[in-house]
Amino acid sequence: MKNAKTIVLTVVGAAALIYVYYTEVKPVVIFGLRSDYARAIPYQKVPEGLESLQAESCGTCHREIYEEWKTSIHAYAYRDPFFQAYWKKDGNIWICLNCHTPLENQQPMLIKEIPRGRVEKAVQEPNPRYDPEYQQEAVTCAACHVRNGVILGPFDDSVAPHPTQFDPNFRTAQVCYRCHNVVSGPAQFYRVGPCGTYAEYEGKYFMQERGFICQSCHMPEVDRPAADGGPIRRGRRHLWRGGHDPDMIRRAVAIQVKADPPSPKPGDRVRFTLTLINAGAGHKIPTGDPDRHFTVEFLVENGTGQVLDRQVTTMGRWILWQPVIIEVYDNRLLPLAGRDYTYEYRVPAGSERLTLKTRVRYHILTDGQHEMLRKKYGLTADDPYAFTIYERDFPLSGNLAAVLSHESRQLSAFVRQSQSKSCLLNAQG
């Protein structure tokens, strides 16, 4: 009888602890709250001289900027199919909107209180000034530039048909901080938060020696009028190319392949070394969403395309999500760091037309995650989620040395260009 009571009390106690853990400790989202993004940006009124806060209204005068914004992931942040699928998976919880549709004007509910920091317990009420059409604009012009009826910007001598004010934050990385430095929460043991690009930014070389900020790469400089008919100024393009843009990923990496021996003969064991360098990003690669990763592949094919051997290595973050979030390890590349990936293969005697294919791919998510989102949460099947950023064929024959020499010249050209002032880091496309 005594043993039975002990067992019952133990089970009840364990159940109580589990209940308290999941209701009072473990967040229902994979990040913690910080005061500046725990709530939407307060409601903004239309500044005098403007017809509305919609981006199209800004585009009446700022036409080029408006056209660039329309192509950006910022403009697409709410409608992005990956966001919509993940958001549905998370029960369409309101907190995600604070970065994807950051203005109170864009949100259907007002958050009055967040008891004990528990997002699922937030006290909400309908927002009478919610504009569902405006929500579709996601990270729109006013999210960064409108406060208290005034247009904020990086110039202190603006002349405009609406109130303007110089804001020095636009000349720093501070404007990126709110949404690109999501922190971890209780029972979440990340090395850096789940979307902590800002915290990863390398401050010595890129910031101090080169004078780069986030905008240097993601909003490259351009000389043009800020508004139609205005003076030519050195401003920035409103592109924000990043982790969804294969060309931007290619600009960040330098890749070289070497072989030993460089001219293998049948029977030789040849060792290939692919060196992957984070040559152009001021933060880790990959960055942002923890699902993003690289794969480095070596494949040996015969003349008919049959794969004879294959080796795949992954670079990214490995995270245990339940019952607590534990980042098992992180082998992403720091800024200016490189890593060697090696592969060995014995060239068989009498073989002809053997080719080593080397490939580096960037993945927004895994194949399994993509299939899960497609089947359960409405992600469309044809949304690209993996991109080949490097692919070369190396003949396992006497021609190998010539191909390797060409590869070395290409890398040298990339390094020279990245060290110039007009480097790929500051490319305008």
C-alpha positions, 0 to 999 in steps of 0.5 A: 500500500505504501509503495502504491501511494509513493508511486501515485505521488511520484506520478502526480508530482512529475505531472505537476512539474511537467505542467508547470514547465510547459505552461510557465517556463517553456515558451511556445515560440522558439525565441524569447521576448524583448521589449522592442519587438514584444509589441507592434510599432505604435499606430502611425498617422499619415504625415501632412502632405501625403495621401496615405501611408501606403508605399505606392503613395511614397512612390509618387515622388520616390519612384526608384526606391519604391520600385526597388522595395517592391522586389525586396523580401521586406515587401514580401515578408508577410506573403512569403510562402515559407513564412505563411507555412511556418506561421500556420504550423505555429498556430498563426501566433500574433508575435510573428507579425511584429516583424513581418507586419510591424506597424500596429496599422497592419495588425488585426489585434491589439495586444493589451498585456502579456502576463508573465511574458507568455505570448499564448496568454496575451490579452488581445482586443480587435484593432479598429484601425486595422487595414488588411490591405496595408498588412500585405505590404509587410515591412513597408516604408512607414515601418522604418521612416514614419514616426509621430507624423514625421518622415525620418531619414538619413539627411539633415537638409531635406526639403520635402512637401511633408515634415522630415527629420534627420535620424542618425540611426539610418547611418548605423546598423541600429535600424536592423536591430529590432528584427534581426537580433531575436533573442533566446528565451527560457529553456532555450540554450542557443549560442546566439538567438534563432535569428541573431544575424545582428549579434553575429556581426564581425566588428573588427575588420568589416566595421572598423577597418572597412567601415561597413555596416549591414547596409553596405551589403544589403542596401548598397550605395548609389548616387541619384536623387532621393526624390524625383527632381531633387539633387543627386545624393549618395543614398542607398538602394532599397533591396535587402538581398539576403538569404533568399537570394542565390546571387547574394550567397554566391557573393559571400563565398570563395571556393577553390578545389585542389588535388594531390596529385594534380595529374593522377594515373590509373591506380593512384589515390587522389585527394581532393580538397575543397576550401570554402571561405566566408570571404564576403559576409560580415556575419556567419554563413549561413545566418538567420533562420536556424534551418538554413544550411550548406551541403558540400558534395563530391560525386564520381560519375562515369561516362554514362552519368552513373554515380560510382561514389558520393560524399556529402557534408553539412554545414549549419546548426544542429538543434534539439527542439524538445523538451528544451531547445539545446544547440548541439553544435554550430559549425557555420563559418565566421567572417573571413574564416575558411574550412577544408572539405576533403575527399579521396578516391582511387582511380581504377585501372583501365577506367576512362571518362571518370569525372569528379563533380563538386557541388556546394548547395545552400538550403533554406530548409531540409527536404523533409521539412519542405515536404512536411510544410507542403503536405500539412501547412499549405506550402506550394510545392514549387517554391524554391528552397535549395540553390546550387551556388557552386558546381565544377566538374574535374576529369580524373585524367591528364586534363585535371591539372589544367582545370585546377589551374583555371580554378585557382585563377578564378579564386585569385580574381575573386579575392582581388575584387573583394579587396577593392573598394568597389568589391562584391560586398558593395555590389549594386545589383 
